[in-house]
Amino acid sequence: MKFIRIKCFGCLNSFRQPDFHTYHKTLPLPPKTTVAGMIGSALGISPERVNEEWLQNNRFQMGIVGKSNGKANDLWQIRKYETKQIKAYKNGTEVAPYKTAVIVRELLYASEFTLYLHFENEDDLELVFAKIQNPEWALSLGREDELVLVQEIKQIDLDETTDISFCNTVLPIDFTTAPYEIVFKSDNMSGNLLDEAPKSVKLPITFSYNNDTGEREANEFQIFSFIYNLHIKPKDSKGIYDEELNYSFQIF
């Protein structure tokens, strides 16, 4: 299989876990929708077109390996507009038509990501390969100002293999039900197995857009498991192995 392999670095990045509200907890690695947004930035197209042209028809597949070197919290003050508050403001009983609140956004610090992009269409591969090197808009992973530096981009050929373990990656498997083995390797364990255990999260994979307001709503979901430093071997341990970097991943 032919892949575009992209090694990139981000100073501060965040990938909001959708089931957290006032505390914006981040996923450890960018989901496919975020990577699709980066492709859209390279091509210079809107999020709506990214969703319609690249996500809904599964026009590309991806794998990812990476980790961060720390975390930080960013405090936001937001304005909450409610009908009752607006009415009170108009009546003169409130000094503002909104209430303020504080939310916390978790950020990843000094992250290193290696993306593997696979395309069935050779023209798509060549287009994205060229545009990532000369993007229309600035490349980011996370919010639009969470920029990444592309350190290396190349085309490589990799084949699927079996009997491999995975770490610091994302697998399209629900480990709350699927069996797996833990492969203990002392050189990359933090000491807290609960922190290192794989975490399964239900994430959106496509969206619908309101033509009048532009509001986005998730309409398809899939469960993914995020693997940390602890090596995990699923019962059906198929995957793709990059011998040059000693990375294992699955595509989705």
Secondary structure, 3 states (H helix, E strand, C coil): CEEEEEEEEEEEECCECCCCCCEECECCCCCHHHHHHHHHHHHCCCHHHHHHHHHCCCCCEEEEEEECCCEEEEEEEEEECCHHHHHHHHHCCCCCCCEEEEEEEEEEEEEEEEEEEECCCHHHHHHHHHHHHCCCCCCECCCCCCEEEEEEEEEEECCEECCCCECCEEECCCCCCCCEEEECCHHHCCCCHHHHCCEEEEEEEEEEECCCCCCEEEEEEEEEEEECCCEEEECCCCEEEECCCCEEECCC
